[in-house]
Amino acid sequence: MSKITSIKAKEILDSRGKPTIEVEVFSDDISAVASVPSGKSAGSREAKVIDVKQAIKNIEEIIAPAIVGMEINPFEIDKIILDLDKTEDKSVLGGNTTLGVSLAVTRLGAKLENKPLWKYINEISKLDVSPSLPKLFMNVINGGVHADFRIPFQESMIVVEVKSYDKAVVFLNRLGELVKEKYGEVKIGDEGGFSPETKNLEEPFEMISSLMDSDMKIAIDVAGSEFYKDGVYKIFGKEYSSEQLEQIYKNLTEKFPIFSIEDPFQESDFSAFSNMMKNSKDWILKSNDDELLIVGDDLTTTNAKQILDSARNRRANAVIIKPNQIGTLTEVYNAIKIARGAGWKIICSHRSGETMDDFISDLAVGVGAYGIKAGSPRQKERLVKYERLQQILKEL
């Protein structure tokens, strides 16, 4: 079996122009590269992101001496990394450090076995699912911390099948024209979506639904933690309780084809999540879905323990999977296994500070995810994820 012969790490810039880490793992003259994204709207329980220069030093001085010479077995290498940093939040080595190595090793394993990355992931993860193409949760309107709070909700997305990607791009261009016509200057958020300064919560959905085809639906990432303060939710200068905010969601889902709401409340407002899970079963959704997806992200942070706790307390029925929230692919697979065991849908996701790495596309296919969030294809760092999915469509 091939062995790791060396590791290199260097600093690169992400889509926001912020430093991040790129890792290259070698087996003699064959190598694989991976780079690590970062989030601006981050859950408090996520793996720690450390300074890039320190991350590089940790790879060169701590991780490399421990794994150079090892056979390329991603699980065994992750195990070594996890032994080197036994903290829950990767505060010793940094989640960005550990993930860079974990991704690069897995990509190298696929390369050495001459397999597409999605196929290799499907085989080694042992999740007992067939590879499948995820639905595209395409960001079209940006708000929250990704767009200076011009709109309170962080993301408004259209959801389509991979085969309808071209149609979604046409929709995006038409939406851009409508936003320009309605608001003049077209501002762009961190994830490439349009970011107009609206007067109320309904304006984005009115624009989106006016242009949608019948096979499209709407998903929202509210990022409720970002406008929660002193026990209330502050939207457009008004204060709302969690009960009042739930009523707003109910009204929106009755009026617009919204079938998925991510992080509707602050990450520790657990009773609000549980209440909405219970109450939403009786909502009449404009999307005609039987059940509203209530998606955990800051609530769950790709952490198996947090997912299990939320599943037992019925706080959600779907989960965002972001590898950099947890720090190794072994832990990602475990989080997916727990979520799936609870009957939850899996949505793999990029971050607001992205790189040209398209690993997340192969991951989504390999683990049979229900959906993928990759932002707007108007940015090159997001576009590569969609282009990779188009390649996988042909490979499948």
ZAGULO-827924 format. One record per residue (C-alpha): residue number from 1; residue in three letters; chain; x negated, y negated, z negated. Coordinates in steps of 0.05 Angstrom, whole numbers. Example, Ala and Ser with C-alpha at 12.3 -4.5 7.8 and 13.67 -1.06 7.14 Angstrom:
# ZAGULO-827924
+-----+--------+--------+--------+--------+--------+
| num | residu | chaine |     px |     py |     pz |
+-----+--------+--------+--------+--------+--------+
|   1 |    ala |      A |   -246 |     90 |   -156 |
|   2 |    ser |      A |   -273 |     21 |   -143 |
+-----+--------+--------+--------+--------+--------+
***
This chain:
# ZAGULO-827924
+-----+--------+--------+--------+--------+--------+
| num | residu | chaine |     px |     py |     pz |
+-----+--------+--------+--------+--------+--------+
|   1 |    met |      A |      0 |      0 |      0 |
|   2 |    ser |      A |    -24 |    -70 |     16 |
|   3 |    lys |      A |    -51 |   -113 |    -40 |
|   4 |    ile |      A |    -53 |   -187 |    -56 |
|   5 |    thr |      A |   -123 |   -213 |    -40 |
|   6 |    ser |      A |   -115 |   -288 |    -54 |
|   7 |    ile |      A |    -66 |   -344 |    -69 |
|   8 |    lys |      A |    -68 |   -417 |    -49 |
|   9 |    ala |      A |    -24 |   -473 |    -73 |
|  10 |    lys |      A |    -18 |   -545 |    -51 |
|  11 |    glu |      A |     25 |   -607 |    -58 |
|  12 |    ile |      A |     75 |   -627 |     -4 |
|  13 |    leu |      A |    133 |   -677 |     -1 |
|  14 |    asp |      A |    206 |   -658 |     -4 |
|  15 |    ser |      A |    264 |   -691 |     34 |
|  16 |    arg |      A |    266 |   -748 |    -16 |
|  17 |    gly |      A |    191 |   -760 |     -9 |
|  18 |    lys |      A |    177 |   -730 |    -78 |
|  19 |    pro |      A |    119 |   -683 |    -91 |
|  20 |    thr |      A |    133 |   -609 |    -94 |
|  21 |    ile |      A |     93 |   -545 |    -88 |
|  22 |    glu |      A |     77 |   -499 |    -30 |
|  23 |    val |      A |     48 |   -430 |    -43 |
|  24 |    glu |      A |     12 |   -383 |      6 |
|  25 |    val |      A |     -1 |   -311 |    -14 |
|  26 |    phe |      A |    -51 |   -269 |     26 |
|  27 |    ser |      A |    -61 |   -195 |     39 |
|  28 |    asp |      A |   -128 |   -196 |     76 |
|  29 |    asp |      A |   -115 |   -236 |    140 |
|  30 |    ile |      A |    -38 |   -234 |    134 |
|  31 |    ser |      A |     -3 |   -287 |     93 |
|  32 |    ala |      A |     65 |   -316 |     76 |
|  33 |    val |      A |     83 |   -387 |     55 |
|  34 |    ala |      A |    140 |   -412 |     10 |
|  35 |    ser |      A |    157 |   -481 |    -16 |
|  36 |    val |      A |    202 |   -500 |    -74 |
|  37 |    pro |      A |    259 |   -550 |    -74 |
|  38 |    ser |      A |    283 |   -593 |   -132 |
|  39 |    gly |      A |    350 |   -621 |   -156 |
|  40 |    lys |      A |    369 |   -690 |   -179 |
|  41 |    ser |      A |    435 |   -668 |   -211 |
|  42 |    ala |      A |    406 |   -613 |   -255 |
|  43 |    gly |      A |    439 |   -572 |   -309 |
|  44 |    ser |      A |    407 |   -580 |   -378 |
|  45 |    arg |      A |    395 |   -505 |   -383 |
|  46 |    glu |      A |    356 |   -499 |   -318 |
|  47 |    ala |      A |    283 |   -475 |   -314 |
|  48 |    lys |      A |    235 |   -532 |   -326 |
|  49 |    val |      A |    202 |   -566 |   -267 |
|  50 |    ile |      A |    131 |   -587 |   -284 |
|  51 |    asp |      A |     83 |   -635 |   -252 |
|  52 |    val |      A |     59 |   -608 |   -185 |
|  53 |    lys |      A |    -15 |   -616 |   -201 |
|  54 |    gln |      A |     -5 |   -576 |   -265 |
|  55 |    ala |      A |     35 |   -524 |   -226 |
|  56 |    ile |      A |    -23 |   -515 |   -177 |
|  57 |    lys |      A |    -71 |   -508 |   -235 |
|  58 |    asn |      A |    -26 |   -456 |   -268 |
|  59 |    ile |      A |    -26 |   -415 |   -204 |
|  60 |    glu |      A |   -101 |   -419 |   -194 |
|  61 |    glu |      A |   -121 |   -408 |   -267 |
|  62 |    ile |      A |    -66 |   -364 |   -297 |
|  63 |    ile |      A |    -23 |   -329 |   -244 |
|  64 |    ala |      A |    -75 |   -314 |   -191 |
|  65 |    pro |      A |   -123 |   -278 |   -238 |
|  66 |    ala |      A |    -65 |   -236 |   -263 |
|  67 |    ile |      A |    -37 |   -213 |   -196 |
|  68 |    val |      A |    -94 |   -214 |   -145 |
|  69 |    gly |      A |   -111 |   -141 |   -131 |
|  70 |    met |      A |    -40 |   -118 |   -146 |
|  71 |    glu |      A |      1 |    -79 |    -95 |
|  72 |    ile |      A |     55 |   -122 |    -62 |
|  73 |    asn |      A |    115 |   -101 |   -103 |
|  74 |    pro |      A |    158 |   -163 |   -115 |
|  75 |    phe |      A |    190 |   -135 |   -179 |
|  76 |    glu |      A |    123 |   -115 |   -210 |
|  77 |    ile |      A |     93 |   -183 |   -194 |
|  78 |    asp |      A |    154 |   -220 |   -222 |
|  79 |    lys |      A |    146 |   -177 |   -285 |
|  80 |    ile |      A |     74 |   -200 |   -293 |
|  81 |    ile |      A |     96 |   -272 |   -284 |
|  82 |    leu |      A |    152 |   -265 |   -335 |
|  83 |    asp |      A |    102 |   -234 |   -384 |
|  84 |    leu |      A |     57 |   -295 |   -374 |
|  85 |    asp |      A |    115 |   -341 |   -391 |
|  86 |    lys |      A |    164 |   -311 |   -440 |
|  87 |    thr |      A |    202 |   -376 |   -451 |
|  88 |    glu |      A |    275 |   -378 |   -430 |
|  89 |    asp |      A |    265 |   -442 |   -390 |
|  90 |    lys |      A |    195 |   -427 |   -359 |
|  91 |    ser |      A |    167 |   -485 |   -399 |
|  92 |    val |      A |     97 |   -454 |   -402 |
|  93 |    leu |      A |     84 |   -443 |   -327 |
|  94 |    gly |      A |    142 |   -483 |   -298 |
|  95 |    gly |      A |    200 |   -455 |   -258 |
|  96 |    asn |      A |    174 |   -489 |   -195 |
|  97 |    thr |      A |    107 |   -453 |   -205 |
|  98 |    thr |      A |    136 |   -384 |   -216 |
|  99 |    leu |      A |    188 |   -389 |   -160 |
| 100 |    gly |      A |    136 |   -410 |   -108 |
| 101 |    val |      A |     97 |   -346 |   -121 |
| 102 |    ser |      A |    159 |   -302 |   -125 |
| 103 |    leu |      A |    186 |   -327 |    -58 |
| 104 |    ala |      A |    119 |   -322 |    -22 |
| 105 |    val |      A |    106 |   -251 |    -47 |
| 106 |    thr |      A |    175 |   -228 |    -23 |
| 107 |    arg |      A |    165 |   -261 |     44 |
| 108 |    leu |      A |     97 |   -227 |     50 |
| 109 |    gly |      A |    127 |   -160 |     32 |
| 110 |    ala |      A |    178 |   -167 |     89 |
| 111 |    lys |      A |    123 |   -188 |    137 |
| 112 |    leu |      A |     78 |   -129 |    120 |
| 113 |    glu |      A |    136 |    -80 |    130 |
| 114 |    asn |      A |    154 |   -115 |    195 |
| 115 |    lys |      A |    226 |   -127 |    172 |
| 116 |    pro |      A |    270 |   -189 |    176 |
| 117 |    leu |      A |    269 |   -223 |    108 |
| 118 |    trp |      A |    344 |   -214 |     97 |
| 119 |    lys |      A |    338 |   -139 |    109 |
| 120 |    tyr |      A |    279 |   -133 |     62 |
| 121 |    ile |      A |    317 |   -171 |      8 |
| 122 |    asn |      A |    378 |   -127 |     18 |
| 123 |    glu |      A |    336 |    -64 |      8 |
| 124 |    ile |      A |    293 |    -85 |    -52 |
| 125 |    ser |      A |    348 |   -122 |    -91 |
| 126 |    lys |      A |    388 |    -58 |    -98 |
| 127 |    leu |      A |    453 |    -96 |   -104 |
| 128 |    asp |      A |    491 |    -42 |    -66 |
| 129 |    val |      A |    521 |    -90 |    -15 |
| 130 |    ser |      A |    516 |    -94 |     60 |
| 131 |    pro |      A |    482 |   -155 |     90 |
| 132 |    ser |      A |    533 |   -205 |    115 |
| 133 |    leu |      A |    538 |   -276 |    142 |
| 134 |    pro |      A |    562 |   -326 |     90 |
| 135 |    lys |      A |    613 |   -381 |    101 |
| 136 |    leu |      A |    581 |   -449 |    113 |
| 137 |    phe |      A |    596 |   -500 |     58 |
| 138 |    met |      A |    572 |   -560 |     99 |
| 139 |    asn |      A |    563 |   -626 |     63 |
| 140 |    val |      A |    597 |   -682 |    101 |
| 141 |    ile |      A |    608 |   -736 |     48 |
| 142 |    asn |      A |    559 |   -750 |     -9 |
| 143 |    gly |      A |    573 |   -783 |    -75 |
| 144 |    gly |      A |    551 |   -780 |   -148 |
| 145 |    val |      A |    477 |   -784 |   -165 |
| 146 |    his |      A |    461 |   -764 |    -93 |
| 147 |    ala |      A |    490 |   -830 |    -68 |
| 148 |    asp |      A |    486 |   -882 |   -124 |
| 149 |    phe |      A |    557 |   -863 |   -146 |
| 150 |    arg |      A |    590 |   -899 |    -87 |
| 151 |    ile |      A |    640 |   -841 |    -93 |
| 152 |    pro |      A |    646 |   -805 |   -161 |
| 153 |    phe |      A |    648 |   -734 |   -134 |
| 154 |    gln |      A |    579 |   -709 |   -112 |
| 155 |    glu |      A |    597 |   -670 |    -50 |
| 156 |    ser |      A |    656 |   -662 |     -3 |
| 157 |    met |      A |    645 |   -603 |     44 |
| 158 |    ile |      A |    679 |   -570 |    102 |
| 159 |    val |      A |    678 |   -494 |    101 |
| 160 |    val |      A |    672 |   -454 |    165 |
| 161 |    glu |      A |    646 |   -387 |    190 |
| 162 |    val |      A |    574 |   -384 |    217 |
| 163 |    lys |      A |    601 |   -372 |    287 |
| 164 |    ser |      A |    638 |   -440 |    282 |
| 165 |    tyr |      A |    574 |   -479 |    267 |
| 166 |    asp |      A |    575 |   -518 |    333 |
| 167 |    lys |      A |    647 |   -538 |    320 |
| 168 |    ala |      A |    627 |   -562 |    250 |
| 169 |    val |      A |    572 |   -606 |    281 |
| 170 |    val |      A |    622 |   -637 |    328 |
| 171 |    phe |      A |    667 |   -651 |    268 |
| 172 |    leu |      A |    609 |   -683 |    231 |
| 173 |    asn |      A |    594 |   -730 |    289 |
| 174 |    arg |      A |    668 |   -750 |    294 |
| 175 |    leu |      A |    670 |   -762 |    219 |
| 176 |    gly |      A |    609 |   -807 |    226 |
| 177 |    glu |      A |    645 |   -849 |    278 |
| 178 |    leu |      A |    707 |   -854 |    234 |
| 179 |    val |      A |    666 |   -875 |    173 |
| 180 |    lys |      A |    630 |   -929 |    214 |
| 181 |    glu |      A |    696 |   -954 |    242 |
| 182 |    lys |      A |    728 |   -956 |    173 |
| 183 |    tyr |      A |    670 |   -981 |    130 |
| 184 |    gly |      A |    619 |  -1013 |    178 |
| 185 |    glu |      A |    550 |   -992 |    155 |
| 186 |    val |      A |    541 |   -917 |    149 |
| 187 |    lys |      A |    501 |   -900 |     87 |
| 188 |    ile |      A |    471 |   -830 |     80 |
| 189 |    gly |      A |    465 |   -791 |     14 |
| 190 |    asp |      A |    407 |   -747 |     -8 |
| 191 |    glu |      A |    437 |   -685 |     25 |
| 192 |    gly |      A |    451 |   -719 |     92 |
| 193 |    gly |      A |    526 |   -731 |     83 |
| 194 |    phe |      A |    559 |   -797 |     97 |
| 195 |    ser |      A |    566 |   -841 |     36 |
| 196 |    pro |      A |    618 |   -896 |     44 |
| 197 |    glu |      A |    640 |   -939 |    -15 |
| 198 |    thr |      A |    712 |   -916 |    -23 |
| 199 |    lys |      A |    766 |   -949 |    -66 |
| 200 |    asn |      A |    797 |   -884 |    -92 |
| 201 |    leu |      A |    786 |   -808 |    -96 |
| 202 |    glu |      A |    833 |   -792 |    -38 |
| 203 |    glu |      A |    799 |   -833 |     18 |
| 204 |    pro |      A |    744 |   -782 |     33 |
| 205 |    phe |      A |    795 |   -725 |     38 |
| 206 |    glu |      A |    842 |   -767 |     81 |
| 207 |    met |      A |    786 |   -777 |    131 |
| 208 |    ile |      A |    763 |   -705 |    129 |
| 209 |    ser |      A |    832 |   -674 |    135 |
| 210 |    ser |      A |    851 |   -722 |    193 |
| 211 |    leu |      A |    796 |   -691 |    236 |
| 212 |    met |      A |    797 |   -618 |    212 |
| 213 |    asp |      A |    814 |   -558 |    255 |
| 214 |    ser |      A |    862 |   -506 |    227 |
| 215 |    asp |      A |    805 |   -457 |    213 |
| 216 |    met |      A |    769 |   -507 |    167 |
| 217 |    lys |      A |    778 |   -518 |     92 |
| 218 |    ile |      A |    751 |   -567 |     41 |
| 219 |    ala |      A |    706 |   -552 |    -19 |
| 220 |    ile |      A |    684 |   -603 |    -71 |
| 221 |    asp |      A |    623 |   -605 |   -117 |
| 222 |    val |      A |    647 |   -653 |   -171 |
| 223 |    ala |      A |    585 |   -649 |   -215 |
| 224 |    gly |      A |    629 |   -668 |   -275 |
| 225 |    ser |      A |    569 |   -676 |   -322 |
| 226 |    glu |      A |    546 |   -737 |   -284 |
| 227 |    phe |      A |    606 |   -781 |   -301 |
| 228 |    tyr |      A |    620 |   -754 |   -370 |
| 229 |    lys |      A |    602 |   -798 |   -430 |
| 230 |    asp |      A |    626 |   -804 |   -502 |
| 231 |    gly |      A |    677 |   -750 |   -493 |
| 232 |    val |      A |    712 |   -779 |   -432 |
| 233 |    tyr |      A |    705 |   -776 |   -356 |
| 234 |    lys |      A |    694 |   -845 |   -324 |
| 235 |    ile |      A |    719 |   -853 |   -252 |
| 236 |    phe |      A |    726 |   -919 |   -216 |
| 237 |    gly |      A |    724 |   -957 |   -282 |
| 238 |    lys |      A |    778 |   -915 |   -316 |
| 239 |    glu |      A |    772 |   -863 |   -371 |
| 240 |    tyr |      A |    803 |   -794 |   -367 |
| 241 |    ser |      A |    808 |   -735 |   -414 |
| 242 |    ser |      A |    794 |   -665 |   -388 |
| 243 |    glu |      A |    869 |   -652 |   -385 |
| 244 |    gln |      A |    880 |   -715 |   -343 |
| 245 |    leu |      A |    822 |   -697 |   -298 |
| 246 |    glu |      A |    852 |   -627 |   -287 |
| 247 |    gln |      A |    917 |   -661 |   -265 |
| 248 |    ile |      A |    877 |   -701 |   -214 |
| 249 |    tyr |      A |    849 |   -637 |   -186 |
| 250 |    lys |      A |    918 |   -606 |   -183 |
| 251 |    asn |      A |    945 |   -666 |   -145 |
| 252 |    leu |      A |    886 |   -664 |    -96 |
| 253 |    thr |      A |    894 |   -589 |    -82 |
| 254 |    glu |      A |    968 |   -598 |    -68 |
| 255 |    lys |      A |    956 |   -656 |    -20 |
| 256 |    phe |      A |    893 |   -632 |     16 |
| 257 |    pro |      A |    867 |   -563 |     38 |
| 258 |    ile |      A |    817 |   -559 |    -20 |
| 259 |    phe |      A |    805 |   -487 |    -40 |
| 260 |    ser |      A |    740 |   -492 |    -81 |
| 261 |    ile |      A |    719 |   -539 |   -138 |
| 262 |    glu |      A |    649 |   -535 |   -166 |
| 263 |    asp |      A |    632 |   -560 |   -236 |
| 264 |    pro |      A |    699 |   -595 |   -247 |
| 265 |    phe |      A |    678 |   -613 |   -318 |
| 266 |    gln |      A |    617 |   -629 |   -360 |
| 267 |    glu |      A |    573 |   -566 |   -366 |
| 268 |    ser |      A |    591 |   -554 |   -440 |
| 269 |    asp |      A |    665 |   -573 |   -436 |
| 270 |    phe |      A |    680 |   -499 |   -440 |
| 271 |    ser |      A |    753 |   -503 |   -460 |
| 272 |    ala |      A |    767 |   -548 |   -400 |
| 273 |    phe |      A |    740 |   -495 |   -353 |
| 274 |    ser |      A |    780 |   -440 |   -386 |
| 275 |    asn |      A |    844 |   -481 |   -386 |
| 276 |    met |      A |    837 |   -498 |   -312 |
| 277 |    met |      A |    823 |   -425 |   -295 |
| 278 |    lys |      A |    888 |   -406 |   -330 |
| 279 |    asn |      A |    931 |   -463 |   -306 |
| 280 |    ser |      A |    908 |   -464 |   -233 |
| 281 |    lys |      A |    937 |   -394 |   -222 |
| 282 |    asp |      A |   1005 |   -429 |   -217 |
| 283 |    trp |      A |    983 |   -485 |   -170 |
| 284 |    ile |      A |   1011 |   -486 |    -99 |
| 285 |    leu |      A |    949 |   -498 |    -57 |
| 286 |    lys |      A |    954 |   -537 |      8 |
| 287 |    ser |      A |    899 |   -490 |     34 |
| 288 |    asn |      A |    948 |   -432 |     26 |
| 289 |    asp |      A |    897 |   -392 |    -14 |
| 290 |    asp |      A |    924 |   -348 |    -69 |
| 291 |    glu |      A |    872 |   -372 |   -119 |
| 292 |    leu |      A |    830 |   -435 |   -128 |
| 293 |    leu |      A |    756 |   -422 |   -132 |
| 294 |    ile |      A |    727 |   -453 |   -195 |
| 295 |    val |      A |    653 |   -451 |   -185 |
| 296 |    gly |      A |    599 |   -454 |   -239 |
| 297 |    asp |      A |    533 |   -489 |   -225 |
| 298 |    asp |      A |    510 |   -533 |   -283 |
| 299 |    leu |      A |    556 |   -488 |   -324 |
| 300 |    thr |      A |    516 |   -425 |   -307 |
| 301 |    thr |      A |    448 |   -446 |   -277 |
| 302 |    thr |      A |    435 |   -379 |   -243 |
| 303 |    asn |      A |    425 |   -349 |   -312 |
| 304 |    ala |      A |    452 |   -279 |   -324 |
| 305 |    lys |      A |    467 |   -293 |   -398 |
| 306 |    gln |      A |    505 |   -356 |   -383 |
| 307 |    ile |      A |    543 |   -323 |   -326 |
| 308 |    leu |      A |    563 |   -265 |   -371 |
| 309 |    asp |      A |    586 |   -313 |   -426 |
| 310 |    ser |      A |    628 |   -353 |   -377 |
| 311 |    ala |      A |    657 |   -290 |   -346 |
| 312 |    arg |      A |    678 |   -263 |   -414 |
| 313 |    asn |      A |    711 |   -330 |   -430 |
| 314 |    arg |      A |    742 |   -337 |   -361 |
| 315 |    arg |      A |    712 |   -404 |   -345 |
| 316 |    ala |      A |    701 |   -393 |   -271 |
| 317 |    asn |      A |    711 |   -343 |   -214 |
| 318 |    ala |      A |    652 |   -361 |   -170 |
| 319 |    val |      A |    579 |   -381 |   -180 |
| 320 |    ile |      A |    525 |   -423 |   -148 |
| 321 |    ile |      A |    459 |   -386 |   -140 |
| 322 |    lys |      A |    398 |   -432 |   -138 |
| 323 |    pro |      A |    332 |   -394 |   -146 |
| 324 |    asn |      A |    296 |   -454 |   -175 |
| 325 |    gln |      A |    345 |   -458 |   -233 |
| 326 |    ile |      A |    317 |   -393 |   -260 |
| 327 |    gly |      A |    247 |   -384 |   -231 |
| 328 |    thr |      A |    240 |   -314 |   -202 |
| 329 |    leu |      A |    278 |   -272 |   -152 |
| 330 |    thr |      A |    283 |   -214 |   -201 |
| 331 |    glu |      A |    325 |   -260 |   -245 |
| 332 |    val |      A |    365 |   -284 |   -185 |
| 333 |    tyr |      A |    384 |   -213 |   -167 |
| 334 |    asn |      A |    404 |   -199 |   -239 |
| 335 |    ala |      A |    447 |   -261 |   -242 |
| 336 |    ile |      A |    482 |   -240 |   -177 |
| 337 |    lys |      A |    493 |   -170 |   -204 |
| 338 |    ile |      A |    526 |   -196 |   -268 |
| 339 |    ala |      A |    570 |   -245 |   -229 |
| 340 |    arg |      A |    592 |   -193 |   -179 |
| 341 |    gly |      A |    607 |   -145 |   -236 |
| 342 |    ala |      A |    656 |   -198 |   -262 |
| 343 |    gly |      A |    689 |   -202 |   -193 |
| 344 |    trp |      A |    660 |   -271 |   -179 |
| 345 |    lys |      A |    643 |   -298 |   -110 |
| 346 |    ile |      A |    570 |   -314 |    -96 |
| 347 |    ile |      A |    550 |   -380 |    -63 |
| 348 |    cys |      A |    475 |   -389 |    -50 |
| 349 |    ser |      A |    452 |   -461 |    -50 |
| 350 |    his |      A |    396 |   -509 |    -30 |
| 351 |    arg |      A |    377 |   -569 |    -73 |
| 352 |    ser |      A |    382 |   -644 |    -60 |
| 353 |    gly |      A |    306 |   -649 |    -54 |
| 354 |    glu |      A |    293 |   -597 |      1 |
| 355 |    thr |      A |    234 |   -572 |     42 |
| 356 |    met |      A |    227 |   -539 |    110 |
| 357 |    asp |      A |    231 |   -470 |     78 |
| 358 |    asp |      A |    292 |   -430 |    102 |
| 359 |    phe |      A |    287 |   -373 |     50 |
| 360 |    ile |      A |    357 |   -390 |     22 |
| 361 |    ser |      A |    389 |   -369 |     89 |
| 362 |    asp |      A |    358 |   -300 |     87 |
| 363 |    leu |      A |    375 |   -294 |     13 |
| 364 |    ala |      A |    448 |   -309 |     26 |
| 365 |    val |      A |    453 |   -256 |     81 |
| 366 |    gly |      A |    411 |   -205 |     43 |
| 367 |    val |      A |    454 |   -207 |    -20 |
| 368 |    gly |      A |    519 |   -210 |     19 |
| 369 |    ala |      A |    538 |   -279 |     -8 |
| 370 |    tyr |      A |    608 |   -307 |      3 |
| 371 |    gly |      A |    580 |   -375 |     21 |
| 372 |    ile |      A |    518 |   -419 |     30 |
| 373 |    lys |      A |    508 |   -492 |     14 |
| 374 |    ala |      A |    454 |   -523 |     58 |
| 375 |    gly |      A |    474 |   -596 |     62 |
| 376 |    ser |      A |    484 |   -634 |    127 |
| 377 |    pro |      A |    447 |   -612 |    190 |
| 378 |    arg |      A |    432 |   -686 |    203 |
| 379 |    gln |      A |    369 |   -676 |    161 |
| 380 |    lys |      A |    313 |   -632 |    187 |
| 381 |    glu |      A |    303 |   -597 |    119 |
| 382 |    arg |      A |    377 |   -576 |    122 |
| 383 |    leu |      A |    379 |   -562 |    196 |
| 384 |    val |      A |    326 |   -507 |    191 |
| 385 |    lys |      A |    372 |   -468 |    144 |
| 386 |    tyr |      A |    429 |   -470 |    195 |
| 387 |    glu |      A |    382 |   -452 |    252 |
| 388 |    arg |      A |    357 |   -392 |    213 |
| 389 |    leu |      A |    428 |   -369 |    203 |
| 390 |    gln |      A |    440 |   -373 |    278 |
| 391 |    gln |      A |    378 |   -329 |    288 |
| 392 |    ile |      A |    403 |   -279 |    236 |
| 393 |    leu |      A |    471 |   -278 |    272 |
| 394 |    lys |      A |    434 |   -250 |    333 |
| 395 |    glu |      A |    392 |   -202 |    290 |
| 396 |    leu |      A |    454 |   -173 |    257 |
+-----+--------+--------+--------+--------+--------+
***
